[in-house]
Amino acid sequence: QVQLVESGGGFVQAGGSLRLSCAASGRIFTINDMGWYRQAPGKERELVALITSGGSTNYADSAKGRFTISRDNDKKTLYLQMNSLKPEDTAVYYCKAQIRPYSNSIYFWYWGQGTQVTVSS
């Protein structure tokens, strides 16, 4: 069973920092692209940051200069370092990964269950 589990969310004051983690587990052969998305109440889910297997990154305009996406391939873990947090960053943050399981030669997209980030003003 391939699974993504996010952690690291919580409550923080504006200007504070959090580091989110997303651990992949299961019968995984390889992991290609990975990313962080977020969804605030009443809003659509949106891309926050992406990182390829080679380390190339892309950020939403709202995240540039404040957030840093990274990955540890040996640990099969994705990270999102969030600094200078703002109340508008409040949302459920989801991990997404393109994973090839051992049982298949095709990459599939998987979602984590999400972790809540709440930034108070």
C-alpha positions as CSV (number, residue, x, y, z in Angstrom):
1,Q,0.0,0.0,0.0
2,V,1.5,3.3,-1.1
3,Q,0.7,6.1,1.4
4,L,1.7,9.7,1.9
5,V,1.4,11.1,5.4
6,E,1.8,14.8,6.2
7,S,2.9,16.2,9.5
8,G,4.2,19.4,11.1
9,G,1.0,21.6,10.8
10,G,-0.3,23.5,13.8
11,F,-0.9,27.0,15.2
12,V,1.5,29.8,14.7
13,Q,1.4,33.6,15.0
14,A,1.9,35.8,12.0
15,G,5.6,36.1,11.2
16,G,6.3,32.7,12.6
17,S,7.6,29.6,10.9
18,L,6.6,26.0,10.4
19,R,8.1,23.0,8.6
20,L,5.8,20.5,7.0
21,S,6.9,17.0,6.2
22,C,5.4,14.4,3.9
23,A,6.6,10.8,4.3
24,A,6.0,8.2,1.6
25,S,5.7,4.6,2.5
26,G,4.7,1.3,0.9
27,R,6.0,-0.8,-2.0
28,I,7.5,2.1,-3.8
29,F,9.9,1.7,-6.7
30,T,10.6,5.3,-7.5
31,I,9.2,8.8,-6.7
32,N,9.3,11.4,-9.5
33,D,7.7,14.8,-9.0
34,M,6.4,15.9,-5.6
35,G,4.5,19.0,-4.5
36,W,2.6,20.9,-1.9
37,Y,-1.0,22.1,-2.3
38,R,-3.3,24.0,0.0
39,Q,-7.0,24.5,0.4
40,A,-8.6,27.2,2.5
41,P,-12.3,27.0,3.5
42,G,-14.5,28.0,0.6
43,K,-11.6,28.2,-1.8
44,E,-10.2,25.8,-4.5
45,R,-7.1,23.7,-3.8
46,E,-4.1,25.5,-5.2
47,L,-0.5,24.7,-5.9
48,V,2.1,26.0,-3.4
49,A,5.3,24.5,-4.6
50,L,6.6,21.7,-6.8
51,I,9.9,19.9,-6.9
52,T,11.1,17.4,-9.5
53,S,13.3,14.3,-8.9
54,G,16.2,16.3,-10.1
55,G,15.6,19.1,-7.7
56,S,14.1,21.7,-9.9
57,T,11.5,23.8,-8.1
58,N,8.5,26.0,-8.8
59,Y,6.6,28.2,-6.4
60,A,3.3,30.0,-6.4
61,D,3.7,33.8,-6.4
62,S,2.3,33.9,-2.9
63,A,5.0,31.5,-1.6
64,K,8.1,33.0,-3.3
65,G,10.6,34.4,-1.0
66,R,9.0,32.8,2.1
67,F,8.6,29.1,1.4
68,T,11.2,26.5,0.5
69,I,10.4,23.1,-0.9
70,S,12.9,20.3,-0.5
71,R,13.2,16.5,-0.5
72,D,15.2,13.7,1.0
73,N,15.1,10.9,-1.5
74,D,16.8,8.4,0.8
75,K,14.1,9.0,3.4
76,K,11.4,9.3,0.8
77,T,10.3,12.5,2.5
78,L,9.1,15.9,1.2
79,Y,9.5,19.1,3.2
80,L,8.0,22.6,3.1
81,Q,9.8,25.2,5.2
82,M,7.4,28.1,5.7
83,N,8.7,31.4,7.0
84,S,7.1,34.8,7.6
85,L,3.7,33.2,7.8
86,K,0.6,35.3,7.2
87,P,-3.0,34.8,8.2
88,E,-3.8,34.2,4.5
89,D,-1.6,31.1,4.6
90,T,-4.1,29.4,6.8
91,A,-5.3,26.3,5.0
92,V,-5.1,22.5,4.9
93,Y,-1.8,21.6,3.2
94,Y,-1.7,18.5,1.1
95,C,1.3,16.5,-0.2
96,K,1.1,15.1,-3.7
97,A,3.6,12.7,-5.3
98,Q,4.1,10.9,-8.6
99,I,5.0,7.4,-7.5
100,R,5.8,4.2,-9.4
101,P,4.9,1.2,-7.3
102,Y,6.8,-2.1,-7.5
103,S,3.8,-3.8,-9.1
104,N,3.6,-1.4,-12.0
105,S,5.7,0.3,-14.7
106,I,3.5,3.4,-14.6
107,Y,3.7,6.4,-12.3
108,F,0.6,7.3,-10.4
109,W,-0.3,10.4,-8.5
110,Y,-1.0,10.1,-4.8
111,W,-2.4,12.5,-2.3
112,G,-1.8,12.7,1.4
113,Q,-4.6,13.3,3.9
114,G,-3.6,16.9,4.7
115,T,-2.3,18.8,7.7
116,Q,-3.9,21.9,9.1
117,V,-1.9,25.2,9.3
118,T,-3.5,28.1,11.1
119,V,-1.8,31.5,11.3
120,S,-3.2,34.0,13.8
121,S,-3.0,37.7,13.3
